[in-house]
Amino acid sequence: MLSHLSLNSNLRSLSNLRILTSASESELNRIGSTAGWSALIFFAVLLSSMAAFTGLNFFTGLFRFYPAVALFVPMWIPGIAGILAARYSKVRLRGTKRSGFWFLALAVIAPLGVCGIIRGALWLSGLETFQHDLREIGAGSISLFALGFLFSVLGALGEEIGWRGFLTPLLARRLGFTVLVWCSWLPWFLFYLWLFFLAGSYSQPAFGLQVLTLAALLFALNVFLVWLRMRTGNLWPPVLFHAVHNFLLFNPVVLSQSHRPWLTGESGLGIACGYLAICIGSLWDGSRGRMSER
């Protein structure tokens, strides 16, 4: 009698385990299907918007007559795609946690440190010089600095909503950190490569070197941005990092200098090497699996 009861208990446990396993598999399949459709929507909106903007530029000459507008508007293409695609998934664009003060501070200090060290070394070596007196630049341009930083924040927000707000957490459900970095870097790089061709940069000298440098720079930035997003579980540290980085490359002081863009520009070799150096720690920490979101 006792063995019969024990056998019935084991059979019930096995049946419950089978039901739970079946439910878990069903839930995983449902999540995978939702993630697949969300990714499809994201890239469909992204590509269709890029095609529409390409046509608009062809007929209106935006990059020729309004370069600032032509550079700012595409920054929100991935943002809009991420917002629309997130409606069909459980990805929270802003993240699931509150960011700590130290990560926000790191998001400011890291780009300041890299750009400051690289530019300082070049200025001290004589490879880059000030064209104007700093007093002439700063006296009447506080509003320009404020406006420039505002545009940097808004542009960075548009990009980060799409790439790190939506796509990164979506891919992180299935991928480890190292693979996640590569898979999220590729569409970001191709997006910027499209912008390069749209702006006519392919006609400039050493375009191949610029593309390779841009690829290295974006990879290093992506490592740090993905690490910030997944380590904190919050979107604002990547947004702040991206905004400060953009402002340091495009501000009244920098734009007024006859600097060498192949060293310190948006695809500059010096800036790329600086970010590659600091991203090693983020890549190591991320590969250990100490992420907040999966």
Long-range contacts (C-beta under 8 A, 24 or more apart in sequence): 31-90, 31-173, 32-174, 34-88, 34-89, 34-90, 35-89, 35-170, 35-173, 35-174, 37-88, 37-89, 38-85, 38-86, 38-88, 38-89, 38-91, 38-166, 38-170, 39-85, 39-167, 39-170, 41-81, 41-84, 41-85, 41-88, 42-81, 42-82, 42-84, 42-85, 42-162, 42-166, 42-167, 42-170, 43-81, 43-187, 45-80, 45-81, 45-84, 45-85, 46-77, 46-78, 46-81, 46-162, 46-187, 46-191, 49-77, 49-80, 49-81, 50-74, 50-77, 50-191, 50-194, 53-77, 53-198, 54-194, 54-198, 57-198, 63-198, 63-199, 63-200, 67-199, 70-198, 70-199, 71-155, 71-195, 71-199, 72-151, 72-154, 72-155, 74-195, 75-154, 75-155, 75-156, 75-158, 75-159, 76-155, 76-158, 77-158, 77-162, 77-191, 78-158, 78-159, 78-161, 78-162, 78-163, 78-167, 78-191, 79-157, 79-158, 79-159, 79-160, 79-161, 79-162, 79-165, 80-158, 80-162, 81-162, 81-166, 82-161, 82-162, 82-163, 82-165, 82-166, 82-167, 83-161, 83-166, 85-166, 86-165, 86-166, 89-166, 89-170, 91-165, 91-166, 91-169, 91-170, 92-169, 93-161, 93-165, 93-166, 93-235, 94-165, 94-234, 94-235, 94-236, 95-165, 95-229, 95-232, 95-233, 95-234, 95-235, 95-236, 95-293, 96-233, 96-234, 96-292, 96-293, 97-232, 97-233, 97-234, 97-292, 98-234, 99-232, 99-233, 99-234, 99-236, 99-237, 100-232, 103-228, 103-231, 103-232, 103-234, 103-237, 104-236, 104-237, 104-240, 106-228, 106-237, 107-228, 107-237, 107-238, 107-240, 107-241, 107-244, 108-240, 108-241, 108-244, 110-224, 110-241, 110-278, 111-241, 111-244, 111-245, 111-248, 112-244, 112-248, 113-278, 114-271, 114-274, 114-275, 114-278, 115-245, 115-248, 115-249, 115-264, 115-271, 115-274, 117-274, 118-263, 118-264, 118-268, 118-270, 118-271, 118-273, 118-274, 119-264, 121-270, 122-260, 122-263, 122-264, 122-270, 127-260, 127-263, 128-257, 128-259, 128-260, 128-263, 128-264, 129-257, 129-258, 130-257, 131-256, 131-257, 131-258, 132-256, 132-257, 134-253, 137-252, 137-253, 137-256, 138-253, 141-252, 144-252, 145-251, 145-252, 148-247, 148-250, 148-251, 148-252, 149-243, 149-247, 149-251, 152-243, 152-244, 152-246, 152-247, 152-250, 153-239, 153-243, 155-243, 155-246, 156-239, 156-240, 156-242, 156-243, 156-245, 156-246, 157-239, 157-243, 159-242, 160-225, 160-235, 160-238, 160-239, 160-242, 161-235, 163-187, 163-188, 163-225, 164-225, 164-226, 164-228, 164-229, 164-235, 164-238, 165-229, 165-235, 168-226, 168-229, 168-230, 169-229, 169-230, 169-293, 172-230, 172-291, 172-293, 172-294, 173-294, 176-287, 176-289, 177-226, 177-227, 177-230, 177-283, 177-286, 177-287, 177-289, 177-291, 178-283, 178-286, 178-287, 180-226, 180-230, 181-219, 181-222, 181-223, 181-226, 181-283, 181-286, 184-222, 184-226, 185-218, 185-219, 185-222, 188-218, 188-222, 189-214, 189-215, 189-218, 189-219, 192-218, 206-262, 209-262, 210-262, 210-267, 211-267, 213-262, 213-267, 213-268, 213-269, 213-272, 214-266, 214-267, 214-272, 216-272, 216-276, 217-266, 217-267, 217-268, 217-271, 217-272, 217-275, 219-276, 219-279, 220-272, 220-275, 220-276, 220-278, 220-279, 221-245, 221-275, 221-279, 223-279, 223-282, 223-283, 223-286, 224-275, 224-278, 224-279, 224-282, 226-286, 227-282, 227-283, 227-285, 227-286, 228-282, 229-293, 230-286, 230-291, 230-292, 230-293, 231-285, 231-286, 231-290, 231-291, 231-292, 232-292, 233-292, 233-293
